[in-house]
Amino acid sequence: MKAARKTRRGQSPLRKPNAVDAHVGARLRQIRTLRGTSQEQLAEMLGLTFQQVQKYERGANRVSASRLFELARVLDVPIMWFFEELDPKQGQRAAERRSETASEEAMSRRETLELVRVYYQIEDPKLRRKLYEMAKALAEQ
Protein backbone atom coordinates (compact mmCIF):
# COMPACT_ATOMS: atom_id res chain seq x y z
CA MET A 1 0.00 0.00 0.00
CA LYS A 2 1.33 3.44 -0.92
CA ALA A 3 2.02 6.00 1.74
CA ALA A 4 -0.10 9.13 1.56
CA ARG A 5 1.51 11.67 -0.73
CA LYS A 6 2.43 14.99 0.74
CA THR A 7 1.83 18.24 -1.04
CA ARG A 8 3.63 21.47 -0.34
CA ARG A 9 4.56 22.37 3.21
CA GLY A 10 3.52 19.11 4.83
CA GLN A 11 -0.19 19.23 4.00
CA SER A 12 -2.02 16.11 2.95
CA PRO A 13 -3.57 15.99 -0.54
CA LEU A 14 -6.91 16.99 1.02
CA ARG A 15 -5.20 20.18 2.26
CA LYS A 16 -5.68 19.31 5.92
CA PRO A 17 -3.26 21.20 8.16
CA ASN A 18 -0.30 19.38 9.62
CA ALA A 19 -1.16 18.24 13.17
CA VAL A 20 1.66 20.29 14.71
CA ASP A 21 0.69 23.43 12.77
CA ALA A 22 -2.94 22.99 13.84
CA HIS A 23 -1.88 22.54 17.48
CA VAL A 24 0.30 25.66 17.48
CA GLY A 25 -2.54 27.59 15.84
CA ALA A 26 -5.05 26.40 18.43
CA ARG A 27 -2.71 27.42 21.24
CA LEU A 28 -2.25 30.83 19.56
CA ARG A 29 -6.00 31.36 19.42
CA GLN A 30 -6.34 30.27 23.04
CA ILE A 31 -3.74 32.67 24.44
CA ARG A 32 -4.89 35.53 22.19
CA THR A 33 -8.45 35.11 23.45
CA LEU A 34 -7.37 34.80 27.08
CA ARG A 35 -5.39 38.02 26.71
CA GLY A 36 -8.47 39.75 25.27
CA THR A 37 -6.67 40.57 22.04
CA SER A 38 -8.51 40.55 18.72
CA GLN A 39 -7.02 39.09 15.56
CA GLU A 40 -6.82 42.64 14.21
CA GLN A 41 -4.91 43.89 17.27
CA LEU A 42 -2.47 40.99 17.17
CA ALA A 43 -1.95 41.48 13.45
CA GLU A 44 -1.17 45.16 14.00
CA MET A 45 1.36 44.33 16.74
CA LEU A 46 3.11 41.98 14.32
CA GLY A 47 2.79 44.08 11.15
CA LEU A 48 0.48 41.51 9.51
CA THR A 49 -3.07 41.37 8.22
CA PHE A 50 -5.73 39.79 10.38
CA GLN A 51 -6.21 37.21 7.61
CA GLN A 52 -2.67 36.00 8.20
CA VAL A 53 -3.41 35.60 11.91
CA GLN A 54 -6.55 33.62 10.95
CA LYS A 55 -4.45 31.32 8.77
CA TYR A 56 -1.98 30.75 11.60
CA GLU A 57 -4.80 29.94 14.02
CA ARG A 58 -6.38 27.43 11.61
CA GLY A 59 -3.01 25.82 10.94
CA ALA A 60 -3.40 26.64 7.24
CA ASN A 61 -0.09 28.52 7.33
CA ARG A 62 2.91 27.44 9.34
CA VAL A 63 4.37 29.79 11.91
CA SER A 64 8.07 30.33 11.23
CA ALA A 65 10.60 30.26 14.06
CA SER A 66 11.08 34.02 13.95
CA ARG A 67 7.32 34.63 13.91
CA LEU A 68 6.84 32.19 16.81
CA PHE A 69 9.48 34.10 18.77
CA GLU A 70 7.65 37.37 18.05
CA LEU A 71 4.25 35.87 18.98
CA ALA A 72 5.64 34.63 22.29
CA ARG A 73 7.09 38.07 22.98
CA VAL A 74 3.95 40.11 22.24
CA LEU A 75 1.64 37.64 24.00
CA ASP A 76 4.05 37.32 26.96
CA VAL A 77 4.31 33.52 27.01
CA PRO A 78 7.33 31.23 26.72
CA ILE A 79 7.79 29.72 23.26
CA MET A 80 7.24 26.24 24.68
CA TRP A 81 3.72 27.29 25.71
CA PHE A 82 2.66 26.79 22.07
CA PHE A 83 3.82 23.16 22.21
CA GLU A 84 2.31 22.09 25.54
CA GLU A 85 0.17 18.94 25.30
CA LEU A 86 1.90 18.02 22.04
CA ASP A 87 3.22 14.47 21.86
CA PRO A 88 6.74 14.87 20.42
CA LYS A 89 6.98 11.24 19.30
CA GLN A 90 3.78 11.25 17.31
CA GLY A 91 3.64 14.88 16.17
CA GLN A 92 0.10 15.09 17.45
CA ARG A 93 -1.57 16.51 20.49
CA ALA A 94 -2.04 13.94 23.19
CA ALA A 95 -5.74 14.82 23.17
CA GLU A 96 -6.01 13.80 19.51
CA ARG A 97 -4.89 10.27 20.35
CA ARG A 98 -7.86 9.71 22.63
CA SER A 99 -11.44 10.79 22.24
CA GLU A 100 -12.06 14.27 23.55
CA THR A 101 -14.45 14.60 26.45
CA ALA A 102 -17.12 17.28 26.68
CA SER A 103 -15.05 19.22 29.22
CA GLU A 104 -11.98 19.25 26.94
CA GLU A 105 -14.13 20.56 24.09
CA ALA A 106 -15.64 23.22 26.35
CA MET A 107 -12.19 24.45 27.38
CA SER A 108 -11.32 25.23 23.76
CA ARG A 109 -14.46 27.27 23.07
CA ARG A 110 -14.12 31.02 22.69
CA GLU A 111 -16.96 31.58 25.16
CA THR A 112 -15.12 29.63 27.86
CA LEU A 113 -11.86 31.46 27.27
CA GLU A 114 -13.58 34.85 27.43
CA LEU A 115 -15.44 33.85 30.58
CA VAL A 116 -12.19 32.89 32.29
CA ARG A 117 -10.57 36.15 31.17
CA VAL A 118 -13.36 38.38 32.52
CA TYR A 119 -13.69 36.27 35.69
CA TYR A 120 -10.10 37.10 36.60
CA GLN A 121 -10.69 40.78 35.87
CA ILE A 122 -12.88 40.85 38.99
CA GLU A 123 -10.40 42.25 41.50
CA ASP A 124 -12.26 41.39 44.72
CA PRO A 125 -11.51 37.72 45.59
CA LYS A 126 -14.68 37.45 47.70
CA LEU A 127 -16.84 38.67 44.85
CA ARG A 128 -15.07 36.28 42.46
CA ARG A 129 -15.77 33.41 44.87
CA LYS A 130 -19.47 34.36 45.10
CA LEU A 131 -19.71 34.32 41.29
CA TYR A 132 -18.06 30.91 41.25
CA GLU A 133 -20.51 29.55 43.83
CA MET A 134 -23.47 30.99 41.92
CA ALA A 135 -22.32 29.42 38.65
CA LYS A 136 -21.79 26.09 40.40
CA ALA A 137 -25.30 26.22 41.91
CA LEU A 138 -26.84 27.07 38.53
CA ALA A 139 -25.04 24.17 36.88
CA GLU A 140 -26.45 21.72 39.45
CA GLN A 141 -30.05 22.63 38.57
Backbone as CSV, one residue per row, in Angstrom:
resi,resn,N_x,N_y,N_z,CA_x,CA_y,CA_z,C_x,C_y,C_z
1,MET,0.836,-1.175,0.000,0.000,0.000,0.000,0.887,1.246,0.000
2,LYS,0.538,2.218,-0.818,1.331,3.438,-0.917,1.089,4.346,0.281
3,ALA,2.152,4.996,0.669,2.022,6.000,1.738,1.325,7.218,1.161
4,ALA,0.601,7.933,2.013,-0.104,9.133,1.556,0.905,10.147,1.043
5,ARG,0.633,10.656,-0.151,1.506,11.673,-0.735,1.369,12.977,0.030
6,LYS,2.447,13.671,0.104,2.431,14.990,0.738,2.475,16.045,-0.358
7,THR,1.751,17.106,-0.138,1.826,18.240,-1.042,2.753,19.253,-0.405
8,ARG,2.724,20.448,-0.858,3.628,21.465,-0.342,3.436,21.695,1.149
9,ARG,4.534,21.956,1.816,4.564,22.375,3.210,3.922,21.391,4.182
10,GLY,3.954,20.102,3.871,3.517,19.108,4.834,2.025,18.862,4.880
11,GLN,1.248,19.462,3.981,-0.188,19.232,3.996,-0.506,17.948,3.250
12,SER,-1.583,17.295,3.650,-2.025,16.108,2.945,-2.684,16.538,1.642
13,PRO,-2.922,15.612,0.718,-3.569,15.989,-0.541,-4.929,16.639,-0.349
14,LEU,-5.609,16.367,0.759,-6.907,16.991,1.022,-6.758,18.366,1.657
15,ARG,-5.527,18.853,1.746,-5.203,20.180,2.264,-5.540,20.334,3.747
16,LYS,-5.495,19.231,4.475,-5.676,19.314,5.923,-4.376,19.829,6.524
17,PRO,-4.481,20.693,7.537,-3.259,21.203,8.162,-2.469,20.092,8.833
18,ASN,-1.177,20.262,8.872,-0.300,19.377,9.615,-0.733,19.440,11.078
19,ALA,-0.691,18.303,11.784,-1.163,18.243,13.173,-0.418,19.217,14.081
20,VAL,0.884,19.374,13.878,1.663,20.294,14.712,1.256,21.735,14.425
21,ASP,1.101,22.072,13.142,0.688,23.432,12.771,-0.691,23.757,13.347
22,ALA,-1.601,22.791,13.295,-2.945,22.993,13.838,-2.884,23.174,15.361
23,HIS,-2.020,22.418,16.024,-1.879,22.535,17.479,-1.332,23.906,17.866
24,VAL,-0.284,24.347,17.195,0.302,25.664,17.481,-0.740,26.752,17.224
25,GLY,-1.497,26.614,16.146,-2.544,27.588,15.836,-3.632,27.635,16.888
26,ALA,-4.026,26.459,17.383,-5.052,26.400,18.431,-4.549,27.049,19.716
27,ARG,-3.283,26.808,20.050,-2.708,27.425,21.243,-2.600,28.944,21.070
28,LEU,-2.297,29.392,19.857,-2.245,30.829,19.559,-3.614,31.458,19.783
29,ARG,-4.646,30.831,19.248,-6.000,31.361,19.417,-6.375,31.394,20.898
30,GLN,-6.013,30.345,21.625,-6.338,30.266,23.040,-5.699,31.409,23.833
31,ILE,-4.407,31.622,23.660,-3.739,32.669,24.438,-4.171,34.059,23.985
32,ARG,-4.416,34.233,22.692,-4.888,35.529,22.194,-6.235,35.872,22.821
33,THR,-7.128,34.889,22.871,-8.453,35.113,23.452,-8.362,35.360,24.950
34,LEU,-7.534,34.583,25.642,-7.366,34.798,27.078,-6.795,36.176,27.390
35,ARG,-5.975,36.684,26.514,-5.387,38.016,26.709,-6.366,39.127,26.320
36,GLY,-7.484,38.743,25.687,-8.468,39.746,25.274,-8.022,40.535,24.065
37,THR,-7.204,39.919,23.234,-6.668,40.572,22.044,-7.406,40.064,20.814
38,SER,-7.841,40.962,19.958,-8.511,40.550,18.725,-7.469,40.137,17.688
39,GLN,-7.930,39.454,16.649,-7.022,39.091,15.562,-6.445,40.357,14.923
40,GLU,-7.267,41.380,14.796,-6.817,42.639,14.212,-5.720,43.283,15.053
41,GLN,-5.909,43.299,16.377,-4.913,43.891,17.271,-3.599,43.123,17.215
42,LEU,-3.686,41.799,17.236,-2.474,40.992,17.172,-1.764,41.206,15.842
43,ALA,-2.528,41.251,14.778,-1.945,41.476,13.453,-1.209,42.816,13.405
44,GLU,-1.801,43.834,13.989,-1.166,45.157,14.004,0.144,45.134,14.789
45,MET,0.146,44.430,15.928,1.364,44.330,16.737,2.500,43.653,15.971
46,LEU,2.115,42.758,15.054,3.109,41.979,14.320,3.378,42.523,12.920
47,GLY,2.626,43.538,12.503,2.787,44.075,11.151,2.226,43.141,10.087
48,LEU,1.130,42.455,10.418,0.484,41.509,9.509,-0.950,41.945,9.232
49,THR,-1.637,41.189,8.392,-3.069,41.371,8.219,-3.772,40.393,9.151
50,PHE,-5.025,40.706,9.502,-5.735,39.790,10.382,-5.989,38.462,9.687
51,GLN,-6.035,38.470,8.335,-6.215,37.211,7.605,-5.039,36.275,7.829
52,GLN,-3.842,36.834,7.939,-2.671,36.004,8.201,-2.766,35.369,9.588
53,VAL,-3.224,36.142,10.561,-3.411,35.596,11.908,-4.452,34.475,11.861
54,GLN,-5.536,34.670,11.110,-6.552,33.623,10.955,-5.933,32.350,10.398
55,LYS,-5.087,32.480,9.390,-4.455,31.319,8.772,-3.539,30.603,9.759
56,TYR,-2.816,31.365,10.567,-1.979,30.753,11.600,-2.849,29.967,12.580
57,GLU,-3.947,30.573,13.017,-4.804,29.941,14.016,-5.477,28.675,13.483
58,ARG,-5.786,28.632,12.216,-6.379,27.430,11.611,-5.334,26.368,11.295
59,GLY,-4.069,26.753,11.316,-3.008,25.824,10.942,-2.816,25.760,9.450
60,ALA,-3.509,26.624,8.703,-3.396,26.638,7.244,-2.010,27.117,6.820
61,ASN,-1.446,28.045,7.572,-0.088,28.521,7.332,0.772,28.183,8.532
62,ARG,1.980,27.747,8.254,2.912,27.441,9.337,3.474,28.727,9.936
63,VAL,3.755,28.670,11.218,4.369,29.790,11.906,5.874,29.552,11.883
64,SER,6.612,30.474,11.289,8.072,30.326,11.233,8.676,30.516,12.625
65,ALA,9.915,30.124,12.769,10.598,30.258,14.062,10.666,31.717,14.499
66,SER,10.982,32.611,13.577,11.080,34.025,13.947,9.711,34.594,14.311
67,ARG,8.674,34.158,13.607,7.322,34.633,13.911,6.862,34.058,15.262
68,LEU,7.196,32.805,15.534,6.838,32.191,16.808,7.510,32.944,17.960
69,PHE,8.759,33.320,17.770,9.483,34.100,18.773,8.763,35.424,19.020
70,GLU,8.342,36.083,17.942,7.648,37.366,18.055,6.275,37.193,18.719
71,LEU,5.549,36.136,18.364,4.252,35.866,18.984,4.408,35.657,20.492
72,ALA,5.392,34.881,20.877,5.636,34.629,22.293,5.954,35.933,23.019
73,ARG,6.713,36.788,22.371,7.089,38.067,22.985,5.875,38.969,23.180
74,VAL,5.075,39.168,22.123,3.950,40.110,22.236,2.816,39.562,23.101
75,LEU,2.686,38.232,23.176,1.637,37.639,24.004,2.139,37.279,25.401
76,ASP,3.431,37.515,25.649,4.049,37.324,26.959,3.896,35.888,27.476
77,VAL,4.279,34.935,26.621,4.306,33.521,27.011,5.641,32.937,26.554
78,PRO,6.114,31.889,27.215,7.328,31.226,26.723,7.019,30.509,25.403
79,ILE,7.991,30.380,24.544,7.792,29.719,23.257,7.226,28.313,23.444
80,MET,7.702,27.615,24.458,7.236,26.243,24.680,5.751,26.164,25.008
81,TRP,5.152,27.282,25.402,3.722,27.292,25.705,2.919,26.823,24.494
82,PHE,3.374,27.160,23.301,2.661,26.789,22.074,2.704,25.279,21.820
83,PHE,3.640,24.591,22.461,3.817,23.161,22.214,3.337,22.280,23.364
84,GLU,2.814,22.889,24.427,2.310,22.095,25.540,1.210,21.171,25.049
85,GLU,1.139,19.987,25.629,0.169,18.942,25.297,0.420,18.308,23.926
86,LEU,1.542,18.607,23.320,1.902,18.023,22.036,2.773,16.807,22.292
87,ASP,2.434,15.688,21.699,3.223,14.465,21.857,4.385,14.527,20.869
88,PRO,5.614,14.704,21.339,6.743,14.874,20.420,7.051,13.642,19.580
89,LYS,6.704,12.460,20.063,6.979,11.243,19.300,6.011,11.067,18.135
90,GLN,4.799,11.460,18.319,3.777,11.246,17.307,3.516,12.479,16.450
91,GLY,3.933,13.658,16.913,3.641,14.882,16.171,2.176,15.239,16.229
92,GLN,1.515,14.779,17.272,0.102,15.086,17.448,-0.146,15.446,18.896
93,ARG,-1.192,16.206,19.115,-1.569,16.509,20.492,-1.977,15.222,21.170
94,ALA,-1.647,15.115,22.431,-2.043,13.936,23.192,-3.559,13.773,23.166
95,ALA,-4.282,14.888,23.173,-5.740,14.824,23.170,-6.286,14.248,21.869
96,GLU,-5.550,14.352,20.777,-6.015,13.804,19.505,-5.913,12.282,19.489
97,ARG,-5.063,11.715,20.327,-4.892,10.268,20.345,-5.997,9.569,21.123
98,ARG,-6.734,10.307,21.910,-7.856,9.712,22.633,-9.085,10.550,22.299
99,SER,-10.236,10.014,22.537,-11.443,10.786,22.236,-11.551,11.941,23.214
100,GLU,-11.949,13.099,22.689,-12.064,14.271,23.548,-13.345,14.192,24.351
101,THR,-13.268,14.577,25.603,-14.452,14.604,26.451,-15.139,15.945,26.279
102,ALA,-16.353,16.033,26.785,-17.118,17.277,26.682,-16.390,18.422,27.376
103,SER,-15.735,18.139,28.503,-15.047,19.220,29.220,-13.830,19.717,28.443
104,GLU,-13.125,18.824,27.756,-11.983,19.247,26.939,-12.459,20.125,25.783
105,GLU,-13.581,19.755,25.181,-14.128,20.561,24.095,-14.567,21.921,24.603
106,ALA,-15.175,21.953,25.776,-15.641,23.216,26.354,-14.474,24.157,26.632
107,MET,-13.340,23.610,27.054,-12.192,24.446,27.381,-11.577,25.103,26.149
108,SER,-11.880,24.619,24.965,-11.318,25.225,23.765,-12.281,26.201,23.101
109,ARG,-13.476,26.344,23.652,-14.456,27.270,23.069,-14.103,28.712,23.425
110,ARG,-14.376,29.590,22.489,-14.118,31.015,22.690,-14.877,31.543,23.908
111,GLU,-16.131,31.128,24.057,-16.964,31.584,25.163,-16.317,31.243,26.506
112,THR,-15.775,30.055,26.620,-15.119,29.630,27.856,-13.889,30.476,28.135
113,LEU,-13.083,30.684,27.104,-11.860,31.462,27.275,-12.173,32.901,27.689
114,GLU,-13.207,33.481,27.074,-13.582,34.848,27.426,-14.148,34.916,28.841
115,LEU,-14.904,33.887,29.223,-15.444,33.850,30.577,-14.331,33.801,31.610
116,VAL,-13.326,32.982,31.374,-12.185,32.895,32.291,-11.463,34.234,32.361
117,ARG,-11.277,34.864,31.209,-10.571,36.150,31.170,-11.309,37.208,31.987
118,VAL,-12.628,37.341,31.778,-13.365,38.376,32.519,-13.531,38.005,33.994
119,TYR,-13.606,36.716,34.295,-13.687,36.266,35.690,-12.480,36.784,36.471
120,TYR,-11.299,36.662,35.899,-10.096,37.102,36.602,-9.884,38.616,36.543
121,GLN,-10.736,39.317,35.826,-10.694,40.779,35.875,-11.423,41.314,37.097
122,ILE,-12.212,40.456,37.744,-12.882,40.846,38.991,-11.808,40.881,40.080
123,GLU,-11.522,42.073,40.574,-10.405,42.247,41.496,-10.686,41.721,42.905
124,ASP,-11.926,41.801,43.361,-12.265,41.390,44.718,-12.379,39.864,44.784
125,PRO,-11.481,39.191,45.517,-11.510,37.722,45.586,-12.818,37.167,46.168
126,LYS,-13.418,37.904,47.107,-14.675,37.455,47.704,-15.808,37.495,46.673
127,LEU,-15.832,38.545,45.886,-16.844,38.669,44.846,-16.644,37.597,43.769
128,ARG,-15.390,37.350,43.430,-15.075,36.282,42.462,-15.575,34.936,42.983
129,ARG,-15.342,34.678,44.260,-15.769,33.411,44.865,-17.288,33.285,44.853
130,LYS,-18.000,34.384,45.120,-19.466,34.364,45.095,-19.971,34.042,43.683
131,LEU,-19.333,34.609,42.683,-19.714,34.323,41.295,-19.481,32.854,40.975
132,TYR,-18.373,32.324,41.446,-18.060,30.913,41.252,-19.142,30.030,41.882
133,GLU,-19.497,30.334,43.123,-20.513,29.546,43.832,-21.865,29.638,43.131
134,MET,-22.212,30.820,42.634,-23.471,30.989,41.923,-23.498,30.154,40.642
135,ALA,-22.409,30.193,39.886,-22.319,29.422,38.650,-22.410,27.924,38.937
136,LYS,-21.761,27.493,40.007,-21.787,26.095,40.402,-23.205,25.667,40.770
137,ALA,-23.922,26.522,41.515,-25.298,26.216,41.915,-26.211,26.169,40.677
138,LEU,-26.023,27.066,39.750,-26.842,27.066,38.526,-26.601,25.802,37.698
139,ALA,-25.372,25.354,37.660,-25.039,24.166,36.885,-25.663,22.903,37.481
140,GLU,-25.872,22.887,38.786,-26.450,21.720,39.447,-27.939,21.601,39.221
141,GLN,-28.591,22.678,38.785,-30.052,22.634,38.571,-30.405,22.059,37.232
